[in-house]
Amino acid sequence: MSPPNAVRTARERARAELTREIREEARRQLAEVGANGLSLRAVARELGMVSSALYRYYPSRDDLLTALIIDAYNAIGAAAEAGVGAARAGAPARETWAAACRAIRAWAVANPHEYALIYGSPVPGYRAPEATIGPASRVPLTFASILKDAVASGSVPGAAGGTPGLEGPLAEQAAALSAALSAALPVASIPADMLVRATIAWTQLFGMISFELFGQFAGSFEPADAFFDYAVAQLAALVGL
């Protein structure tokens, strides 16, 4: 007779394998029917399971959507972090920035439906739980780390200055964000005005990727490789790298 620990381990392995298969089938269905059309019954049917069995893993469609969203955020976050890690040691911040941007784009092009799940239209009736916040933070924290290192190296002109051009609510929001990031990323504080410009660049980056994935460059900048590289360099200049 097998020891109890061995039995539990086998059960855990079986559960993990079935969970993986459920998510893989759900991702396949995303490509066919989109997030709004995702159905637990359809996933169960394709896997040869009864719906009641699948509900033991994911009690509702929203639970399965949350798992897919967390997986997607972690995957694109890991891609951004790997892009930074692949940049040569001691490379200028602008080069590291470009490496992260290219890695994000490459992941999005390879996984368009998962990209659409997290950066496309909201799923009607779905509200993302707090569990998605950490994974969703990986990409912006990767960019914040690039800024932090640039400020620490002294390569950012005027990094020790105030917050030029920021007034009223925007100045207050930027200062709060700068303080929060300084606590999360110790050693160097990121100037508030730089964070605002980086947020502009971040939104432009994902808007540009969305344009490419959803066919908005057809008849103009397609393929978008040269346009993307040029835009990334311009965004780095906007940030101050």
C-alpha positions as CSV (number, residue, x, y, z in Angstrom):
1,M,0.0,0.0,0.0
2,S,1.3,3.4,-0.9
3,P,2.2,5.8,1.9
4,P,-0.4,8.6,2.5
5,N,2.1,11.3,1.5
6,A,2.7,9.5,-1.9
7,V,-1.0,9.3,-2.5
8,R,-1.5,13.0,-1.7
9,T,1.4,13.9,-4.0
10,A,-0.1,11.8,-6.8
11,R,-3.5,13.5,-6.3
12,E,-1.9,16.9,-6.3
13,R,0.0,16.1,-9.5
14,A,-3.2,14.9,-11.1
15,R,-5.1,18.0,-10.0
16,A,-2.3,20.3,-11.3
17,E,-2.3,18.5,-14.6
18,L,-6.1,18.8,-15.0
19,T,-6.0,22.5,-14.0
20,R,-3.4,23.1,-16.7
21,E,-5.6,21.3,-19.3
22,I,-8.6,23.3,-18.3
23,R,-6.7,26.6,-18.7
24,E,-5.2,25.5,-22.0
25,E,-8.7,24.7,-23.4
26,A,-10.1,27.9,-22.0
27,R,-7.3,29.8,-23.8
28,R,-8.1,28.0,-27.0
29,Q,-11.7,29.0,-26.7
30,L,-10.7,32.6,-26.1
31,A,-9.3,32.6,-29.7
32,E,-12.6,31.3,-31.0
33,V,-15.3,33.0,-29.0
34,G,-13.6,35.7,-27.0
35,A,-13.7,36.2,-23.2
36,N,-17.4,37.1,-23.2
37,G,-18.2,33.8,-24.9
38,L,-16.1,31.7,-22.6
39,S,-18.3,28.9,-21.1
40,L,-17.4,26.4,-18.4
41,R,-19.8,23.9,-20.0
42,A,-18.1,24.2,-23.3
43,V,-14.6,23.8,-21.7
44,A,-15.9,20.7,-19.8
45,R,-17.4,19.2,-22.9
46,E,-14.2,19.6,-24.9
47,L,-12.2,17.9,-22.1
48,G,-14.7,15.1,-21.8
49,M,-15.8,16.1,-18.3
50,V,-19.1,16.7,-16.7
51,S,-19.7,20.3,-15.8
52,S,-20.1,19.5,-12.1
53,A,-16.5,18.1,-12.1
54,L,-15.1,21.2,-13.6
55,Y,-16.9,23.4,-11.0
56,R,-14.8,21.8,-8.4
57,Y,-11.8,23.5,-10.0
58,Y,-13.5,26.7,-11.0
59,P,-16.8,27.4,-9.4
60,S,-17.8,30.0,-12.0
61,R,-16.8,31.5,-15.4
62,D,-15.4,34.5,-13.6
63,D,-13.1,32.3,-11.5
64,L,-11.7,30.8,-14.7
65,L,-11.4,34.2,-16.3
66,T,-9.5,35.5,-13.2
67,A,-7.1,32.5,-13.5
68,L,-6.5,33.3,-17.2
69,I,-6.0,37.0,-16.5
70,I,-3.5,36.3,-13.8
71,D,-1.6,33.9,-16.1
72,A,-1.6,36.5,-18.8
73,Y,-0.3,39.3,-16.6
74,N,2.4,37.0,-15.2
75,A,3.4,35.9,-18.6
76,I,3.7,39.4,-20.1
77,G,5.4,40.6,-16.8
78,A,7.9,37.7,-17.1
79,A,8.6,38.7,-20.7
80,A,9.3,42.3,-19.8
81,E,11.6,41.2,-16.9
82,A,13.4,38.8,-19.2
83,G,13.9,41.6,-21.8
84,V,15.5,43.7,-19.1
85,G,17.6,40.8,-18.0
86,A,18.8,40.1,-21.6
87,A,20.1,43.7,-22.0
88,R,23.9,43.8,-21.8
89,A,25.3,44.6,-18.4
90,G,25.8,48.3,-17.8
91,A,23.8,49.2,-20.9
92,P,22.3,52.7,-21.0
93,A,18.8,53.0,-19.6
94,R,17.5,53.7,-23.1
95,E,18.7,50.4,-24.4
96,T,17.2,48.5,-21.4
97,W,13.9,50.4,-22.0
98,A,13.9,49.3,-25.7
99,A,14.6,45.7,-24.7
100,A,11.6,45.6,-22.4
101,C,9.4,47.2,-25.0
102,R,10.4,44.7,-27.7
103,A,9.9,41.8,-25.3
104,I,6.4,43.0,-24.4
105,R,5.5,43.4,-28.1
106,A,6.9,40.0,-29.0
107,W,4.8,38.4,-26.3
108,A,1.7,40.3,-27.4
109,V,2.2,39.3,-31.1
110,A,2.6,35.6,-30.0
111,N,-0.4,35.7,-27.7
112,P,-2.9,38.2,-29.2
113,H,-6.0,36.7,-27.5
114,E,-4.4,36.7,-24.1
115,Y,-3.2,40.2,-24.7
116,A,-6.8,41.2,-25.6
117,L,-8.0,39.6,-22.4
118,I,-6.0,42.0,-20.3
119,Y,-5.6,45.1,-22.5
120,G,-8.7,44.9,-24.7
121,S,-12.3,45.7,-24.1
122,P,-13.6,44.9,-20.5
123,V,-15.7,41.8,-20.2
124,P,-19.3,42.8,-19.5
125,G,-20.3,42.0,-15.9
126,Y,-16.8,40.9,-14.9
127,R,-15.0,42.7,-12.1
128,A,-11.3,41.8,-11.6
129,P,-10.6,40.8,-7.9
130,E,-7.7,42.0,-5.8
131,A,-5.7,38.9,-6.7
132,T,-5.0,40.4,-10.2
133,I,-3.3,43.5,-8.9
134,G,0.1,42.0,-8.1
135,P,0.5,40.2,-11.5
136,A,-0.8,43.4,-13.3
137,S,1.9,45.4,-11.5
138,R,4.8,43.4,-12.9
139,V,5.1,45.4,-16.2
140,P,4.9,48.9,-14.7
141,L,7.3,47.9,-11.9
142,T,9.7,46.7,-14.5
143,F,9.6,50.1,-16.2
144,A,9.9,51.8,-12.8
145,S,13.0,49.8,-12.1
146,I,14.6,51.1,-15.3
147,L,13.8,54.7,-14.3
148,K,15.1,54.1,-10.8
149,D,18.4,52.8,-12.1
150,A,18.7,55.7,-14.5
151,V,18.1,58.2,-11.7
152,A,20.5,56.4,-9.4
153,S,23.2,56.5,-12.1
154,G,22.9,60.2,-12.5
155,S,22.2,59.8,-16.2
156,V,18.8,61.6,-16.1
157,P,19.1,65.4,-16.6
158,G,17.4,67.3,-13.9
159,A,16.4,64.2,-12.0
160,A,16.9,65.9,-8.7
161,G,14.7,68.8,-9.6
162,G,11.1,69.5,-8.7
163,T,8.0,68.8,-10.7
164,P,8.0,71.3,-13.6
165,G,4.6,71.7,-15.3
166,L,2.7,69.7,-12.7
167,E,0.0,71.6,-10.9
168,G,-3.1,70.9,-8.8
169,P,-4.5,67.3,-8.7
170,L,-2.0,66.0,-11.2
171,A,0.9,67.2,-9.1
172,E,-0.7,65.6,-6.0
173,Q,-1.3,62.3,-7.8
174,A,2.2,62.2,-9.2
175,A,3.8,63.0,-5.8
176,A,1.8,60.2,-4.2
177,L,2.8,57.7,-6.9
178,S,6.4,58.8,-6.6
179,A,6.3,58.2,-2.8
180,A,4.7,54.8,-3.2
181,L,7.3,53.7,-5.8
182,S,10.1,55.0,-3.7
183,A,8.9,52.7,-0.9
184,A,8.5,49.7,-3.2
185,L,11.8,50.4,-5.1
186,P,14.3,51.7,-2.5
187,V,17.6,53.4,-3.3
188,A,16.5,56.1,-5.6
189,S,13.3,58.1,-5.8
190,I,11.8,58.8,-9.2
191,P,10.9,62.4,-9.8
192,A,7.2,63.0,-10.1
193,D,7.3,64.7,-13.5
194,M,9.4,61.8,-14.8
195,L,6.7,59.4,-13.6
196,V,4.0,61.3,-15.5
197,R,6.0,61.3,-18.7
198,A,6.7,57.5,-18.2
199,T,3.0,56.9,-17.8
200,I,2.3,58.8,-21.0
201,A,5.0,56.6,-22.7
202,W,3.5,53.4,-21.1
203,T,0.0,54.2,-22.4
204,Q,1.4,55.0,-25.9
205,L,3.4,51.8,-26.0
206,F,0.3,49.6,-25.3
207,G,-1.8,51.7,-27.6
208,M,0.7,51.2,-30.4
209,I,0.8,47.4,-29.7
210,S,-3.0,47.3,-29.8
211,F,-3.1,49.2,-33.1
212,E,-0.8,46.6,-34.5
213,L,-2.6,43.6,-33.2
214,F,-6.1,44.8,-34.1
215,G,-5.1,45.8,-37.7
216,Q,-5.1,49.6,-37.4
217,F,-1.8,49.9,-39.2
218,A,-3.1,48.1,-42.4
219,G,-2.1,50.1,-45.4
220,S,0.3,52.3,-43.5
221,F,3.0,51.0,-41.1
222,E,2.7,47.3,-41.8
223,P,4.8,45.5,-41.0
224,A,5.3,47.7,-37.9
225,D,8.9,46.7,-37.0
226,A,10.6,49.9,-38.1
227,F,7.8,52.2,-36.9
228,F,7.8,50.4,-33.5
229,D,11.6,50.8,-33.0
230,Y,11.4,54.5,-34.0
231,A,8.5,55.1,-31.6
232,V,10.1,53.3,-28.7
233,A,13.2,55.6,-29.1
234,Q,11.0,58.7,-29.2
235,L,9.1,57.5,-26.0
236,A,12.4,57.0,-24.3
237,A,13.4,60.5,-25.1
238,L,10.0,61.8,-23.8
239,V,10.7,60.0,-20.5
240,G,14.1,61.5,-20.3
241,L,16.3,58.4,-20.8
